[in-house]
């Protein structure tokens, strides 16, 4: 009798736990759950496909209908929008520093990087070159971007993750291969002297290069480069430089918002889904580098060999990078102002 009672109590606890979890996953009034994913500029196509798969998966698992809205823009601008009140349930921004800015404002918990596997990195990426068909300027390496006959298109590092990563990739292409910081400074100053337009985000820079026909080379995310070339119908091609930066677009719950809206369990399930084989295959299909080694190996033909260095090869962490290169009046501002003045004097 005692054993039967224990078994009954154990079953009751399990049933009540399941009911509690289902209640957590359901909207309080029984209506459709809605999530907002605030992301960086060129991830529209990726999240569209992942959202479709997750919605079907979630409904099959829980019986609950969920809808997911997407918001896209320059990564820094998107972080500021969330800080200013944009009600993101999750953020999938381009840079650690942009996500951590939300932690500093109390929107995200401490040690948020440890919430999901692989330091909350379901995928990584890098910066590559897109050039005109046949590569008429013979652009192969970062040093080619400093030539006076080369016109560069890249987004603004003050607003765009793509922009920051392109700056750091150019800088690190010198210092990680034995060059001095003075040589790195000369390279990036000339690079921005050769850049007539600084769009606020990655997708705007794509439009400038591919649709408006401005520039000889476009510095962009690997995934954006593949989409850009596919849509150009043979007019563009990708060049992989010998070395580039490893981009790490972390994902995170916006803890304050999901607690207030009652969407934490659903938002958590959404980000956990990114690590499933199904989602990892979608990630690879869109030319993001999946964190699952088996899925990456299966799709290795999509990712040509390139030497990747981490941002910490340039500075200890993103706080130090921001302080030295990108805050108001820091090195980017002085180099860009100097390059613009030099360009004006040469006209």
C-alpha positions in Angstrom: 0.0 0.0 0.0 2.9 2.4 0.9 4.6 1.7 -2.4 1.4 2.3 -4.3 1.0 5.6 -2.6 4.5 6.6 -3.4 4.0 5.6 -7.1 0.7 7.5 -7.2 2.3 10.7 -5.7 5.2 10.4 -8.2 2.8 10.1 -11.1 0.8 13.1 -9.8 3.9 15.2 -9.5 4.9 14.3 -13.1 1.4 15.2 -14.4 1.4 18.5 -12.5 4.9 19.3 -13.8 3.7 18.7 -17.4 0.6 20.8 -16.8 2.8 23.6 -15.4 5.2 23.5 -18.3 2.3 23.5 -20.8 0.8 26.5 -19.0 4.1 28.3 -19.1 4.3 27.7 -22.9 0.7 28.9 -23.5 -0.4 32.5 -23.5 -2.3 33.5 -20.4 -5.6 34.0 -22.2 -5.2 31.0 -24.5 -4.4 33.1 -27.5 -1.5 32.8 -30.0 1.9 33.4 -28.5 3.9 36.1 -30.3 7.7 36.5 -30.1 9.9 39.3 -31.5 13.3 38.5 -32.7 15.5 41.6 -33.0 18.4 40.8 -35.3 21.1 42.4 -37.5 20.7 43.5 -41.0 21.3 40.5 -43.4 19.6 37.7 -41.5 16.1 38.1 -42.9 16.2 35.0 -45.1 17.8 32.9 -42.4 15.2 33.7 -39.7 12.3 33.4 -42.2 13.2 29.8 -42.8 14.0 28.9 -39.2 10.8 30.5 -37.9 8.7 28.5 -40.3 10.4 25.3 -39.2 10.2 26.2 -35.5 6.5 27.2 -35.6 5.6 23.7 -37.1 7.9 21.9 -34.6 6.5 23.8 -31.6 2.9 23.3 -32.5 3.6 19.5 -33.0 5.3 19.3 -29.6 2.9 21.5 -27.5 -0.2 22.0 -29.5 0.4 25.7 -29.1 0.4 28.2 -32.0 3.2 30.7 -32.0 4.0 33.6 -34.4 7.4 35.2 -34.7 8.0 38.8 -35.8 11.4 39.9 -37.2 13.2 43.2 -36.8 16.4 44.0 -38.8 18.9 46.8 -39.1 22.4 47.7 -38.2 23.4 45.7 -35.1 24.4 48.7 -33.0 21.2 50.5 -33.9 19.1 47.5 -33.1 20.7 47.2 -29.7 19.9 50.8 -29.0 16.3 50.3 -30.1 15.9 47.5 -27.6 17.4 49.6 -24.8 15.0 52.4 -25.8 12.0 50.1 -25.5 11.6 47.9 -28.5 10.0 44.8 -27.0 12.4 42.0 -28.1 11.9 38.6 -26.6 15.2 37.5 -28.1 18.1 39.3 -29.7 20.3 37.7 -32.3 22.7 40.5 -32.9 26.0 40.6 -34.8 28.4 41.3 -32.0 29.0 40.3 -28.4 29.3 44.0 -27.5 25.9 44.9 -28.9 24.2 42.1 -26.9 26.2 42.9 -23.7 25.0 46.5 -23.9 21.6 45.2 -23.0 23.0 43.5 -19.9 24.6 46.8 -18.8 21.1 48.3 -18.9 19.6 45.4 -16.8 17.6 43.9 -19.7 19.7 40.6 -19.8 21.1 38.5 -16.9 24.8 38.3 -16.0 26.8 35.6 -17.7 24.2 35.4 -20.4 26.7 33.8 -22.8 26.4 30.6 -20.8 22.6 30.2 -21.2 22.8 28.2 -24.5 25.4 25.7 -25.9 28.7 26.8 -27.4 28.7 30.1 -25.6 25.3 30.9 -27.1 26.7 30.7 -30.6 24.5 28.5 -32.8 26.7 29.6 -35.8 29.6 31.8 -36.7 30.6 33.7 -39.9 33.3 35.8 -41.4 33.9 38.8 -43.7 34.7 38.2 -47.4 35.0 40.2 -50.7 32.4 40.5 -53.4 33.8 41.8 -56.7 32.6 42.4 -60.3 32.6 39.5 -62.7 36.1 38.4 -63.6 37.6 40.5 -60.7 38.9 43.2 -63.1 40.9 45.0 -60.3 42.5 41.7 -59.3 41.6 42.1 -55.6 42.9 39.1 -53.6 43.9 40.3 -50.2 43.3 43.1 -47.7 46.3 45.1 -48.8 44.7 45.5 -52.3 42.0 47.6 -50.7 44.5 50.4 -50.1 45.4 50.8 -53.8 44.3 54.2 -55.1 42.5 52.6 -58.1 40.1 50.5 -55.8 36.8 51.8 -54.6 35.5 50.0 -51.5 31.9 49.6 -50.2 31.5 48.7 -46.5 29.0 49.8 -43.8 29.6 52.3 -41.1 31.4 50.7 -38.1 29.6 53.1 -35.7 26.2 51.5 -36.6 26.9 48.1 -38.2 28.3 44.9 -37.0 29.4 44.2 -40.6 31.2 47.6 -40.5 33.0 46.9 -37.3 34.1 43.4 -38.4 35.3 44.7 -41.7 37.4 47.3 -40.0 38.9 44.7 -37.5 39.4 42.1 -40.3 41.5 44.7 -42.2 43.4 45.7 -39.1 44.0 42.1 -38.0 45.1 41.0 -41.5 48.2 43.1 -40.8 48.9 42.5 -37.1 48.1 38.7 -37.1 50.6 38.2 -39.9 53.5 39.9 -38.3 52.9 43.5 -39.4 53.0 46.5 -37.0 50.1 48.5 -35.7 51.5 51.5 -37.7 51.1 49.4 -40.9 47.6 48.4 -39.9 46.7 52.0 -39.3 48.0 53.1 -42.7 46.0 50.2 -44.3 42.7 51.0 -42.7 43.1 54.8 -43.2 43.6 54.3 -47.0 40.8 51.7 -47.1 38.3 54.3 -45.7 39.8 57.0 -48.0 38.7 54.6 -50.8 35.2 54.3 -49.4 32.8 56.9 -50.8 29.7 55.7 -49.0 29.2 54.4 -45.5 25.7 52.8 -45.3 24.3 52.2 -41.8 23.9 48.5 -42.3 25.0 45.5 -44.3 21.9 45.3 -46.5 22.2 48.9 -47.4 25.8 48.4 -48.5 24.7 45.4 -50.6 22.2 47.7 -52.4 24.9 50.3 -53.0 27.3 47.8 -54.5 25.0 45.4 -56.3 22.1 47.5 -57.4 23.6 51.0 -57.7 26.8 49.7 -59.2 29.1 51.7 -56.9 32.5 50.3 -56.0 35.0 47.6 -57.1 34.7 45.5 -53.9 32.1 45.0 -51.2 33.2 43.8 -47.7 30.4 41.8 -46.3 29.3 38.7 -44.3 29.9 35.4 -46.0 26.2 34.6 -46.1 25.3 38.0 -47.6 28.0 37.6 -50.2 26.5 34.3 -51.3 23.0 35.8 -51.5 24.3 38.8 -53.3 26.1 36.8 -55.9 23.2 34.4 -56.4 20.8 37.3 -57.1 23.3 39.1 -59.4 22.9 36.5 -62.2 26.6 36.1 -62.9 27.6 39.8 -62.6 29.4 39.3 -59.3 31.7 36.8 -57.7 33.2 36.0 -54.2 36.8 36.3 -53.3 38.1 34.7 -50.1 41.1 36.6 -48.8 43.8 34.4 -47.1 42.8 35.6 -43.7 39.8 37.2 -42.1 38.0 37.6 -38.7 35.8 35.0 -37.0 32.4 36.7 -36.5 30.5 35.5 -33.5 26.8 36.5 -33.6 25.5 35.4 -30.1 21.9 34.8 -29.3 20.2 35.8 -26.0 16.9 36.0 -24.2 15.9 39.5 -23.2 15.1 38.4 -19.7 13.3 41.5 -18.5 11.0 41.5 -21.5 10.1 37.8 -21.5 9.4 37.8 -17.7 7.1 40.8 -18.1 5.3 39.3 -21.2 5.2 35.7 -19.9 7.0 34.4 -23.0 10.2 33.0 -21.4 9.6 29.3 -21.9 8.6 29.8 -25.5 11.5 32.1 -26.3 13.9 29.7 -24.6 12.5 26.8 -26.7 13.0 28.9 -29.8 16.7 29.5 -29.1 17.3 25.9 -28.1 15.8 24.8 -31.4 18.7 26.5 -33.2 21.0 23.7 -32.0 18.8 20.9 -33.4 20.1 19.1 -36.6 17.1 20.5 -38.5 17.9 24.1 -37.7 21.7 23.6 -38.1 21.0 22.4 -41.7 19.0 25.5 -42.4 21.9 27.6 -41.0 24.3 25.9 -43.3 22.0 26.2 -46.3 22.1 30.0 -45.8 25.9 30.0 -45.6 26.3 30.6 -41.9 28.8 28.2 -40.3 26.9 25.8 -38.1 28.2 25.0 -34.6 27.4 21.3 -34.9 30.6 19.7 -36.3 28.8 17.0 -38.1 26.5 19.4 -39.9 29.5 21.6 -40.7 31.5 18.6 -42.1 28.5 17.6 -44.2 28.3 21.1 -45.7 32.0 21.8 -45.9 31.8 22.5 -49.6 29.9 25.6 -48.9 32.7 27.1 -46.8 36.1 27.4 -48.5 39.2 27.2 -46.4 40.2 30.5 -44.8 42.4 31.3 -41.8 40.1 32.9 -39.2 41.4 34.9 -36.2 39.2 35.8 -33.2 38.6 39.5 -32.2 40.7 38.8 -29.1 43.8 38.6 -31.4 43.5 42.4 -31.7 42.4 43.3 -28.2 41.5 41.5 -24.9 37.7 41.8 -25.4 35.0 43.7 -27.1 35.0 46.4 -24.4 38.6 47.1 -25.2 37.9 47.1 -29.0 35.0 49.5 -28.6 37.1 51.8 -26.4 40.1 51.9 -28.7 38.5 51.9 -32.1 34.8 52.8 -32.2 33.7 55.1 -29.4 33.2 58.8 -30.1 36.6 60.3 -31.0 38.4 57.0 -31.0 40.7 55.7 -33.8 38.1 55.1 -36.4 36.8 58.7 -36.2 40.3 60.1 -36.4 41.3 57.8 -39.3 38.1 58.4 -41.3 38.3 62.2 -40.8 42.0 62.1 -41.9 41.2 59.9 -44.9 38.3 62.1 -45.9 40.4 65.3 -45.7 43.2 63.7 -47.6 40.7 62.6 -50.3 39.2 66.0 -50.5 42.7 67.6 -50.9 43.5 65.3 -53.7 40.5 66.2 -55.8 
